[in-house]
Amino acid sequence: MPKVTAQGKTFECAIGSNLRQVLLENEIDLYNGAFKVLNCHGLGTCGTCAVKVEGEVSPVETREKIRRSLPPHSLEKDRRLSCQTKVLGDVRVTKYSGGWGEKDEVVWSPVG
């Protein structure tokens, strides 16, 4: 079973698990500010669940690519929408500041 490390916690999940669901189930603070309530709940349309993911995950698909190509996101940044990402192996997750996680200041990293 893959291990996910985020916000100082490490936990296991099944291969192919949705990263957003895994993070929320393990009480990880995925959303910044008001976006804890104001988000698309995993539909891939708002972009507020963007995180940096290091490790083995599913490739970027069309819905995610389109959303990440629109401001305030940028395809040049190494962010993924956790709601559109499947865990395929061990991963380390970092969350950045800004409503959409688009800024460069780290909110939390794999170690805390």
C-alpha positions as CSV (number, residue, x, y, z in Angstrom):
1,M,0.0,0.0,0.0
2,P,1.3,3.5,-0.9
3,K,2.3,5.9,1.9
4,V,1.2,9.5,1.8
5,T,3.2,12.1,3.8
6,A,1.6,15.5,4.4
7,Q,1.5,18.1,7.2
8,G,3.8,16.0,9.4
9,K,1.6,12.8,9.1
10,T,2.2,9.6,7.2
11,F,-0.6,7.2,6.3
12,E,-1.4,4.4,3.9
13,C,-4.0,4.2,1.2
14,A,-5.0,1.8,-1.6
15,I,-3.3,2.1,-5.0
16,G,-5.5,4.4,-7.2
17,S,-7.0,6.3,-4.3
18,N,-8.1,9.9,-4.9
19,L,-5.5,12.1,-3.2
20,R,-8.1,14.7,-2.1
21,Q,-10.2,12.1,-0.4
22,V,-7.2,10.5,1.3
23,L,-5.9,13.9,2.6
24,L,-9.4,14.9,4.0
25,E,-10.0,11.5,5.5
26,N,-6.7,11.9,7.4
27,E,-7.6,15.4,8.7
28,I,-5.1,17.3,6.5
29,D,-5.9,21.0,6.1
30,L,-6.2,20.9,2.4
31,Y,-8.0,24.3,1.8
32,N,-6.8,27.8,2.6
33,G,-9.2,30.3,4.3
34,A,-12.8,30.4,3.2
35,F,-12.1,27.8,0.6
36,K,-12.6,25.2,3.3
37,V,-16.3,25.7,2.6
38,L,-16.2,27.4,-0.9
39,N,-14.8,24.7,-3.2
40,C,-16.1,22.4,-5.9
41,H,-16.0,19.4,-3.6
42,G,-13.7,17.4,-5.9
43,L,-15.2,18.2,-9.4
44,G,-11.9,19.7,-10.6
45,T,-13.4,23.1,-11.5
46,C,-12.3,25.4,-8.7
47,G,-8.6,24.6,-8.4
48,T,-8.5,25.3,-4.6
49,C,-7.1,21.9,-3.8
50,A,-3.8,22.5,-5.6
51,V,-0.7,21.0,-4.0
52,K,2.8,20.0,-4.9
53,V,3.1,16.2,-5.2
54,E,6.3,14.3,-5.2
55,G,6.1,10.6,-6.0
56,E,4.1,8.3,-8.2
57,V,0.7,9.6,-9.2
58,S,-1.6,9.4,-12.2
59,P,-0.8,11.6,-15.2
60,V,-2.5,14.9,-15.7
61,E,-5.7,14.5,-17.6
62,T,-7.7,17.1,-19.7
63,R,-9.9,18.6,-16.9
64,E,-7.0,19.3,-14.7
65,K,-4.8,20.6,-17.5
66,I,-7.6,23.1,-18.5
67,R,-8.2,24.3,-14.9
68,R,-4.4,24.7,-14.2
69,S,-4.0,26.7,-17.4
70,L,-6.4,29.4,-16.1
71,P,-5.4,32.2,-13.7
72,P,-4.4,32.3,-10.9
73,H,-2.8,28.9,-11.8
74,S,-0.1,28.3,-14.2
75,L,1.0,25.1,-16.0
76,E,4.6,26.1,-15.3
77,K,4.2,25.6,-11.6
78,D,4.6,22.1,-10.2
79,R,1.1,21.9,-8.7
80,R,-1.6,19.2,-9.1
81,L,-5.3,19.4,-8.3
82,S,-5.5,16.8,-5.5
83,C,-9.1,16.0,-6.5
84,Q,-7.9,14.9,-10.0
85,T,-4.8,12.9,-8.8
86,K,-4.7,9.2,-8.0
87,V,-2.0,7.8,-5.7
88,L,0.0,5.1,-7.4
89,G,3.0,4.9,-5.0
90,D,4.5,6.7,-2.1
91,V,4.0,10.4,-2.3
92,R,4.9,13.6,-0.3
93,V,2.5,16.5,-0.4
94,T,3.2,20.3,0.1
95,K,0.5,23.0,0.3
96,Y,1.2,26.6,-0.7
97,S,-0.5,29.9,0.3
98,G,-3.2,31.8,-1.6
99,G,-6.8,30.8,-2.0
100,W,-5.9,28.4,-4.8
101,G,-2.6,27.4,-3.4
102,E,-1.0,29.4,-6.2
103,K,1.5,31.4,-4.2
104,D,5.1,30.4,-3.4
105,E,4.9,30.5,0.4
106,V,4.6,27.1,1.9
107,V,1.6,26.6,4.3
108,W,2.7,23.1,5.2
109,S,5.1,20.6,3.9
110,P,5.4,16.8,4.3
111,V,7.2,17.2,7.6
112,G,4.8,19.7,9.1
